Amino acid sequence: GQVDDLQPYFTFDDLRERVEKKCKNIAYVSAEPKKENGKEFFKFNKAVLLSGLNFEKFIDCIKKGLIVYDIRLGAYRSGKMMGKPHDHGSGFRVLKRNLNTVFDVQEL
């Protein structure tokens, strides 16, 4: 087929399955990076549990702009692939400022 023949989309059944399986409980961890002798280390300083998102709330949050679809395309910045496109994987994103609205947040 040609590119014009492609029909990329998510069905509501696909979305429901992913939301209910992958978004039931999410751990959100923040860390501070540090480099030592050319190696990168992380100091984890906070973890929270995000829960309470069901499919109906997911759709409502999309309508309200609290959850957005994110196309994450970029280009390699260095190395032998420098300048070539890289697909980081598209998906749905919740901005940090909206976490308390979209999820029930519990500090661990």
Buried (B, 14 or more C-beta within 10 A) or exposed (E): EEEEEEEEEEEEEEBBEBBEEEBEEBEBEEEEEEEEEEEEEEEEEEEBBBEBBEBEBBBEBBEEEBBEEEEEEEEEEEEEEEEEEEEEEEEBEBEEEBBEBBBEBEEE
